[in-house]
Amino acid sequence: MANTRLYTAIFVALFVLATAQVAVEIAGFVESTYWVAFGGIMLLSLVKALAVAGYYQHLVYEPRSVTYLLGLGLLAALALTIAASYSIT
Amino acid sequence: MSDERDTAGSGTDPDADPAPRPDGGSAHAHDHGLPPASSVRRWFLTTNHKDIGILYVVTSLFFLVFGGVLALLIRMQMWEPGGAVMSGLAYNQTVSTHGLIMVFWFLSPFAFGFANYVVPLQIGADDLAFPRLNALSYWLYLASGVLLGVSFFQGATFAGGWTMYAPLNIPLYTPQVGASTAVLALLLFVVSVTVSSVNFLTTMHRMRAKGLTLRRLPLFTWSILLTVWMMLFAFAALLAALMILSADRLLGTMYFATESPGGSMLWTHLFWFFGHPEVYIVFFPALGAMAEIFQTFTGRRLVGRKWFIAAMVLVALQSFIVWMHHMFLTSINLPIKTLFMATTIGISLPFDLMVFALIYTMLKGRIRFKTPFLFAFGGLVVFILGGITGVFLGAVVLDYEMRGTYWVVAHFHYVMVGGVTALVGGLYYWFPKITGRMYDEFLGKVQFGLYFLGFNLLYFPMFVAWETPRRVFDYPPELLPWHRAATVGGFLLGISFLVMFYNLYTSLWNGEEVEGNPWEFGHTAEWAVPSPPPLENFPGRASYERGFLDFVDRMTADGGEPEEEADGYRSPLSDGTGARPDGGSSTPDGGVVTGTGGLPAEREEGGMAVSHAEEPSHASIWPFVTGVGAFLTLVGLSGVQGGSLPGGIAGGFYLGTALAGGLVTLGALFAMGYESFHAPEMAVAERWPFAGVENTKLGVWIFLASDVVLFGAFIGSYVFVRFAYGWTEWHIVPHNSLPGLINTYLLLTSSFTVILAMVAAEHGSRKGLLASLTATLLLGIGFLVNKGIEWAELLHEGIWVDSSISASTFFLTTGLHGAHVLAGLVITVYLIWRAWGGAYLGEEGPIEYFGLYWHFVDIVWLFLFPLFYIL
């Protein structure tokens, strides 16, 4: 598990992706094409989150059941958010 | 407890056993550092699951009386239209607190008293995975209950109904300090439940006796397993709701304010996302007890057992997709109402299967009409009526007519108190196991007669008088006879409990002694040990590897095949269900270990003497102290309103109490972390589906899963409110994204340094470990300082939590995240302190577990940053 080089590479990637999110904003995409920028920025967040969960939290090395456990929590939160928001449309 | 009773069931000569048996089961020195049960100190120090179970049962029965007295006050007020017993505010407090106490402080803890006592025995574990956390759950539960009691003396307690609907739940409508205290009490209760859920899930997934696969799990344990899974996710949503409500009440955020775009709708979504699973959370343990009792008193295995389990699993899943049927009268759209009507009607189908399985079991078996069976059967009968009347409410058009009437009151009492009925059966069923004495059968039947009559006289007239508006003590005069009948029924129900208390109390001292298993067909593992069981539960390692329960030498606990069978400890059960292969038609043939006498003492002469020669202490005062600290902290915080304390002595009192409570809590948690406490993992166990993830790591993961829902509900609330407001019209609070970006860099770097700390610990580098942890600490402090500067600037510009709904969501959500960072830093300080002394080198587990938490906090920020700073 202890692969310092891999952890460092991931750290650099996370740093770059965080900067990229703000670059999207500075470039004016949020102003001009909001929903495209929204999708892009949230996708970058998702990629970063998966990298942290997968490698820093070692989820890729754990039994898959641990991933499912967290997936269940995420599913519950998404169900609440999406259904509640849809209910007031 | 008397010494006389303490020797019951041991089978040894009492004269030759002068040492009092502290646990009521084990002779000699198997006290694990605990004082005897007759000592008050024992109950403050204990971490044993059986002791904690007893504490839960006794405390919950106290709250039954508390809530029951409030119920009788309600019925007295309803004696005539307009009521004359209480003022309007007093009535509202009574109704609200009755509901809160019965649902939260009585029903679930009552069930979890049995769960604590019975589940480890049924799965073959010596205790729960984290005994001190189990004690902590109890003390937080008690502290929360006392806090609720205190709220009555702070002006008035909460008076807006047990559902705490917005906007009645904000200080504009419920301004009393006591109302805030009640909210905080419920919040503390939820913390207790979360700790308990993590503990039970880890235990049941990692500590089952070898051979006890999930399919073979006894039905009561199955019901508890599903209950805690539901609890883990459902209570996290309630925790979010209560944290937001507390912020609205104490700090002045505007989530539930009348003018908020989310407002009352947000509360109903959060509350009922928790609230409907809660119905099954309180009913499932009753269903499990019912199934056990039906098996024992019909003498046969439950018909369709695996389908019964499948139906329970289905209900547990479906319970999370029905919550909006509580909201048919709100402005949610018609398509979603239709969808939730379908899911609601759908959830009744697996229940039909369970009901028919129970009925068919009775038909196929030979019923013994003992008190536990009568209550379990009575519970089934009233539940059927409660279930059918609930289907009415699941239909949108009928719900339009019946919502907010006594139909709802009658329906959910038939369901909830139906569950209580079965659990009272559970109390009689397990009373001999817990006490070693038999209750009085005649008085038990007398209670059942009074109970069943009182129950139906109380609740059935409510169906007839359904047009009575709920929570209002006025009604059309023609409904008077029905309400009077209900009041008489209420008192009859109350009297039946007096009979029960008398019966159980006198039986505790004078009841017939029970050798082990008093039930002809009681076959689950708890009956295979003396009554009450010894402190360490089993005379050897419980195993089902050969298809039945037997106890093998613990010394063979190396993951290999058991080599030595402990003589006389064999319980020929057919499987983990406790059901017998012959369907229970034969008489017990040594199916229990009772009467073998002095099992632990005998084992001491054998293989177990070694393991008991240096017994690790299982006593800890720190869970209790933490409970006291939490109580004081919340009493202090209850005085805050709109972000400020009252002036004068009152303000000083609240501030001082909060600070003292905080210090006590922190000190106790540090002491608990530092205290040496031996709770080893089982060397051999069934662990599906979490084999390969050690107990503590799994506990952290399970906690994080609930934290996912907590943050998910916070972010979901933000999304909901912003959606209601108009997504693109929303104004982002921070003026630019730079502070957020800097904090992202800081947090990402701190995640990296935690990883480096783990690598250093793995390599045994003390210097590297200390450097990495110190860097993590400094980066975390940097994060908080940066956030502090940002907040100070916003405050300087006049933007604070109560400026607008967007400001409320920004400050509260990022504030919750900041609190997580702060908690992480406190843990980091502890880790640095321990690492300074040379800890963790080559044993990087604690660093890794902390890392899981810290990285999670990092992940949350990765979403908060774009949502609150860029988009």
Contacts between the chains, C-beta under 8 A, distances in Angstrom:
chain1	res1	chain2	res2	distance
A	1	B	762	7.9
A	2	B	758	7.2
A	2	B	759	4.5
A	2	B	762	5.0
A	2	B	763	7.4
A	4	B	756	7.3
A	4	B	759	5.7
A	7	B	752	6.7
A	7	B	755	4.8
A	7	B	756	7.6
A	7	B	759	7.6
A	8	B	752	7.6
A	11	B	748	6.7
A	11	B	749	7.4
A	11	B	751	7.8
A	11	B	752	4.3
A	14	B	748	4.9
A	15	B	745	6.7
A	15	B	748	6.2
A	18	B	741	6.7
A	18	B	744	4.6
A	18	B	745	6.7
A	18	B	748	6.6
A	18	B	862	7.9
A	18	B	865	7.6
A	19	B	741	7.5
A	21	B	865	7.4
A	21	B	866	5.9
A	21	B	870	6.5
A	22	B	737	5.5
A	22	B	741	5.1
A	22	B	870	7.0
A	24	B	870	7.7
A	25	B	737	6.1
A	25	B	870	4.9
A	30	B	870	6.5
A	30	B	871	6.7
A	34	B	728	6.4
A	34	B	871	7.9
A	37	B	871	7.5
A	38	B	871	5.5
A	41	B	866	4.8
A	41	B	870	6.0
A	41	B	871	6.4
A	42	B	863	7.8
A	42	B	866	6.4
A	42	B	871	7.9
A	44	B	866	7.9
A	45	B	862	4.9
A	45	B	863	5.3
A	45	B	865	7.6
A	45	B	866	5.6
A	48	B	859	8.0
A	48	B	862	4.9
A	49	B	859	4.7
A	49	B	862	5.2
A	49	B	863	7.1
A	52	B	751	6.4
A	52	B	855	5.3
A	52	B	858	5.8
A	52	B	859	5.3
A	52	B	862	7.3
A	53	B	855	7.2
A	53	B	859	6.3
A	56	B	751	5.7
A	56	B	752	8.0
A	56	B	754	7.8
A	56	B	755	5.7
A	56	B	851	7.1
A	56	B	855	4.6
A	56	B	858	7.8
A	57	B	851	7.3
A	57	B	852	5.5
A	57	B	855	4.9
A	57	B	856	7.3
A	58	B	848	7.8
A	62	B	692	7.7
A	62	B	693	6.3
A	63	B	689	6.9
A	63	B	690	6.7
A	63	B	691	7.0
A	63	B	692	5.4
A	63	B	693	6.2
A	65	B	689	3.9
A	65	B	690	5.8
A	65	B	693	8.0
A	66	B	690	7.3
A	66	B	693	6.1
A	66	B	698	7.8
A	66	B	701	5.4
A	69	B	701	6.1
A	69	B	702	6.8
A	69	B	705	5.1
A	70	B	701	7.2
A	70	B	704	6.9
A	70	B	705	5.4
A	70	B	708	6.1
A	72	B	233	7.1
A	72	B	705	6.7
A	73	B	233	6.4
A	73	B	236	7.7
A	73	B	704	7.9
A	73	B	705	4.0
A	73	B	706	6.8
A	73	B	707	7.9
A	73	B	708	3.5
A	73	B	709	5.0
A	73	B	712	7.1
A	74	B	708	5.7
A	74	B	712	6.9
A	76	B	233	4.8
A	76	B	237	7.7
A	76	B	320	6.1
A	76	B	709	5.3
A	76	B	712	7.0
A	77	B	708	6.2
A	77	B	709	5.3
A	77	B	711	7.6
A	77	B	712	2.2
A	77	B	713	6.4
A	77	B	715	7.5
A	77	B	716	6.0
A	78	B	712	7.2
A	79	B	320	6.7
A	79	B	321	7.0
A	80	B	237	6.6
A	80	B	269	6.8
A	80	B	270	7.7
A	80	B	273	5.0
A	80	B	712	7.0
A	80	B	713	6.4
A	80	B	716	5.2
A	81	B	712	6.9
A	81	B	715	7.2
A	81	B	716	3.5
A	81	B	719	5.3
A	81	B	720	6.9
A	83	B	324	7.3
A	83	B	336	7.0
A	84	B	265	8.0
A	84	B	266	7.8
A	84	B	269	4.2
A	84	B	273	7.9
A	84	B	716	6.7
A	84	B	720	5.2
A	85	B	719	6.0
A	85	B	720	5.4
A	85	B	723	4.6
A	86	B	333	7.8
A	86	B	336	6.3
A	87	B	265	7.9
A	87	B	269	7.5
A	87	B	324	6.4
A	87	B	327	7.7
A	87	B	332	4.0
A	87	B	333	6.2
A	87	B	336	4.6
A	88	B	265	6.4
A	88	B	331	7.1
A	88	B	332	6.7
A	88	B	333	7.4
A	88	B	720	7.7
A	88	B	723	7.0
A	88	B	724	5.8
A	89	B	333	6.2
